[in-house]
Amino acid sequence: MLAASALLLVVLLALVGTTTYLALKPIEHIKEDMRRLQSGKQPRLNPDAPEEFSPLIKQFNNLLELASRRLDRHRRLNSDLSHMVKTSISANLAILSDTGSLPPSRDDIEFMTSNLKDLSRSLNYRMSKADISGRQMGQTCLPIEIANNVISVMEKIFPDKSFRINTSLPNNFSWPMERQDLSELFGNLLENGGKWSQAEIDVSISQTDSGLTIEVADDGPGITPEAASKVMDRGSRLDETVSGFGLGLSIVSEILEDNFGRMNIGPSETGGARITVVLPFPE
């Protein structure tokens, strides 16, 4: 009897050990993935994991992707800033270093003043772009409240234009997104609508199976397919010193990229532009 009990205990311990080993084996694989990630041997965690670990690994990989995008953006902005500042300084130094023409003429002073003003505007714009933060864990905002606040500002900027909002969502409807991102997104979409419309801009906000859908339609001249294709090409660097569709929508495109959203540009019912933005549910 004692021998049988001992044998049964050994079998149970063996089963417990085997079960524990099998249960912890995926964690060992994840730990090995982490070590390879830290050593630079792989850029992401392997998504082929047990179902209970998949959401965690997917979210972690999304955060790595977001960090990579931010780093690329800051590298690009730093490169642009360095080139722009160097060019402006060189132009002004060329005038000030010409001792034969000192003091500078009125034309030279006007040139340097215009040069420095352009530099200041470009610096302010690029610094604002660098502040776009992307999706944040644990952050929520109120889309309807933000849209109404932005519309109030746009009505002052474009007093001759009518901004109309259409939604069935309540004012306290919340969405998991950083407030500054959504405010920036609404601001650029509505500013483009106000700039190019003749009289009316319609804003629609809804929650669909795809996520949060925002549509901004105007009665202006519209956006040609060629321009729409260019502005949505994330690899394309549009002229950021010229006002127009390229500036605002390029910022919108970057915000959507950081928040895993997408944008579609087409004609509105009045022949103007209809910009549709979809922000997916976080996974």
C-alpha positions in Angstrom: 0.0 0.0 0.0 2.8 2.4 0.9 4.7 1.5 -2.2 1.6 2.2 -4.3 1.1 5.6 -2.6 4.7 6.4 -3.3 4.4 5.4 -6.9 1.2 7.5 -7.3 3.0 10.5 -5.7 5.9 10.1 -8.1 3.5 10.0 -11.1 1.7 13.1 -9.8 4.9 15.0 -9.3 6.0 14.0 -12.8 2.7 15.2 -14.3 2.9 18.5 -12.4 6.5 19.0 -13.5 5.7 18.2 -17.1 2.6 20.5 -17.0 4.6 23.3 -15.5 7.4 22.9 -18.0 5.0 23.0 -20.9 3.2 26.0 -19.5 6.4 28.0 -19.0 8.1 27.0 -22.2 6.4 29.8 -24.2 7.7 32.3 -21.6 11.2 31.0 -22.2 10.7 31.6 -25.9 9.5 35.1 -25.2 12.5 35.8 -22.9 14.8 34.6 -25.6 13.1 36.9 -28.1 13.6 39.7 -25.7 17.3 38.9 -25.4 17.6 38.9 -29.2 15.7 42.1 -29.4 18.0 43.9 -26.9 21.1 42.6 -28.7 19.8 43.9 -32.0 19.5 40.5 -33.6 15.8 41.0 -34.4 13.6 44.1 -34.6 10.4 42.7 -33.1 9.0 39.9 -30.9 7.9 36.8 -32.7 4.1 37.1 -33.1 3.8 33.3 -33.3 3.0 32.8 -29.6 0.2 31.1 -27.6 -3.2 32.8 -27.8 -3.0 34.2 -24.3 0.3 36.0 -25.0 -0.7 37.3 -28.5 -2.4 40.6 -27.4 0.5 41.5 -25.2 3.1 40.8 -27.9 1.1 42.6 -30.5 0.8 45.7 -28.3 4.5 45.6 -27.5 5.4 45.3 -31.2 3.1 48.3 -31.9 4.9 50.3 -29.3 8.3 49.4 -30.8 6.9 50.4 -34.2 5.7 53.8 -32.8 9.1 54.4 -31.2 10.8 53.7 -34.5 8.6 56.1 -36.4 9.2 58.8 -33.8 13.0 58.3 -34.1 12.8 58.5 -37.9 10.7 61.6 -37.7 13.1 63.4 -35.3 16.1 62.4 -37.4 14.5 63.8 -40.5 13.5 67.0 -38.7 16.9 67.4 -37.3 18.4 67.0 -40.7 16.0 69.5 -42.2 16.7 72.0 -39.4 20.4 71.7 -39.7 20.4 72.3 -43.5 17.9 75.2 -43.2 19.7 77.0 -40.4 23.1 76.5 -42.1 21.8 78.0 -45.4 20.2 81.0 -43.7 23.3 81.7 -41.6 25.5 81.4 -44.6 23.4 83.9 -46.6 23.4 86.5 -43.8 27.1 86.0 -43.1 27.9 86.5 -46.8 26.4 90.0 -46.5 27.9 90.9 -43.1 31.3 89.6 -44.1 31.5 91.9 -47.2 33.4 94.7 -45.5 33.5 96.7 -48.7 29.7 97.2 -48.5 29.3 97.9 -44.8 27.1 99.1 -43.4 24.6 96.9 -45.3 22.3 98.6 -47.8 18.6 98.8 -47.3 18.0 96.0 -49.8 20.5 93.8 -47.9 18.8 94.6 -44.5 15.4 93.8 -46.0 16.8 90.5 -47.4 18.3 89.5 -44.1 15.0 90.4 -42.2 12.9 88.4 -44.7 15.4 85.5 -44.4 15.2 85.5 -40.6 11.4 85.7 -40.6 11.2 82.7 -43.0 13.6 80.8 -40.8 11.5 81.6 -37.7 8.3 80.5 -39.4 9.9 77.3 -40.6 11.4 76.5 -37.2 8.1 77.1 -35.4 6.4 74.8 -37.9 8.9 72.0 -37.7 9.0 72.2 -33.9 5.2 71.8 -33.8 5.4 68.8 -36.0 8.0 67.2 -33.7 5.5 67.5 -30.8 3.0 65.2 -32.5 3.1 62.4 -30.0 1.2 59.5 -31.4 -0.9 56.9 -29.6 -0.5 56.9 -25.8 -1.3 54.1 -23.4 -4.1 54.9 -21.1 -5.1 58.2 -22.8 -8.6 59.1 -23.8 -10.3 62.2 -25.1 -13.7 63.5 -26.1 -14.0 63.8 -29.9 -17.3 65.8 -29.9 -16.0 68.3 -27.4 -12.8 68.7 -29.3 -14.6 69.1 -32.7 -16.9 71.8 -31.2 -13.9 73.7 -29.7 -12.0 73.6 -33.0 -15.1 74.7 -34.9 -15.4 77.7 -32.6 -11.9 78.7 -33.5 -12.4 78.2 -37.2 -15.6 80.3 -37.2 -13.4 83.2 -36.0 -10.7 82.6 -38.6 -13.3 82.1 -41.4 -16.2 84.3 -40.3 -17.8 84.1 -43.8 -17.8 80.3 -43.8 -20.4 77.9 -42.2 -19.1 74.9 -40.2 -21.8 72.3 -39.6 -21.3 69.2 -37.4 -23.4 66.1 -37.8 -23.2 63.3 -35.2 -25.4 61.0 -33.2 -22.6 60.5 -30.6 -23.1 62.0 -27.1 -20.9 64.9 -25.9 -19.3 62.6 -23.3 -18.4 59.9 -25.9 -14.7 59.1 -25.3 -12.1 57.6 -27.6 -8.7 56.1 -26.7 -6.3 58.7 -28.2 -4.1 61.5 -27.0 -6.1 64.7 -27.0 -3.4 66.8 -28.7 -3.3 64.4 -31.6 -7.1 64.5 -32.2 -7.2 68.3 -31.8 -4.4 68.7 -34.3 -6.1 66.4 -36.7 -9.4 68.2 -36.5 -7.7 71.6 -36.7 -5.8 70.8 -39.9 -8.8 69.1 -41.6 -11.1 72.0 -40.8 -8.6 74.7 -41.7 -8.2 73.1 -45.1 -11.9 73.0 -45.4 -12.3 76.7 -44.4 -9.5 77.8 -46.7 -10.8 76.1 -49.8 -14.5 76.1 -49.4 -16.8 78.7 -50.9 -19.3 78.8 -48.0 -19.9 75.5 -46.2 -18.0 72.8 -44.4 -19.8 69.7 -43.1 -18.2 67.6 -40.4 -19.5 64.1 -39.7 -18.4 62.0 -36.7 -19.5 58.4 -36.1 -18.5 55.1 -34.6 -18.5 52.3 -37.1 -17.3 48.7 -37.2 -14.0 50.0 -38.4 -13.5 52.5 -35.5 -14.0 56.2 -35.2 -14.9 57.7 -38.6 -14.5 61.5 -39.3 -15.6 63.1 -42.6 -15.0 66.7 -43.6 -16.6 67.8 -46.8 -16.5 71.2 -48.4 -17.9 73.0 -51.5 -14.6 74.2 -52.9 -12.7 73.3 -56.0 -11.8 69.8 -54.7 -8.5 68.0 -54.7 -7.3 66.4 -57.9 -6.4 62.6 -57.8 -2.8 63.5 -58.5 -2.6 65.8 -55.5 -4.5 63.4 -53.3 -2.2 60.6 -54.2 0.9 62.7 -53.4 -0.4 64.0 -50.1 -1.2 60.5 -48.9 2.2 59.1 -50.0 3.9 58.8 -46.7 7.3 58.6 -48.4 6.7 61.9 -50.3 8.2 65.1 -48.9 5.9 67.9 -49.9 7.0 71.5 -49.9 6.3 72.5 -46.3 6.9 76.2 -46.9 3.9 76.7 -49.2 0.4 77.0 -47.8 -2.2 74.7 -49.2 -3.3 71.1 -49.1 0.2 69.8 -48.8 0.9 71.3 -45.4 -2.2 70.5 -43.3 -2.9 67.1 -44.8 0.7 66.0 -44.5 0.5 66.6 -40.7 -2.8 64.7 -40.6 -1.2 61.8 -42.5 1.6 61.7 -39.9 -0.9 61.7 -37.0 -2.8 58.9 -38.6 0.4 56.9 -39.2 1.2 57.1 -35.5 -2.3 56.1 -34.5 -2.6 53.3 -37.1 -5.4 55.2 -38.9 -6.0 55.8 -42.6 -7.3 58.6 -44.8 -9.2 58.7 -48.1 -9.7 61.8 -50.3 -12.5 62.0 -52.8 -15.2 64.4 -54.1 -18.0 65.7 -52.0 -21.6 65.9 -53.1 -21.1 69.6 -54.0 -18.0 68.9 -56.1 -15.5 69.9 -53.4 -13.3 67.7 -51.4 -14.4 65.0 -49.0 -11.7 63.8 -46.6 -12.5 60.6 -44.7 -10.4 59.6 -41.7 -10.8 56.3 -39.9 -9.1 55.6 -36.5 -9.2 51.9 -35.7 -10.1 50.4 -32.3 -7.0 49.8 -30.3 -6.0 46.2 -30.1 
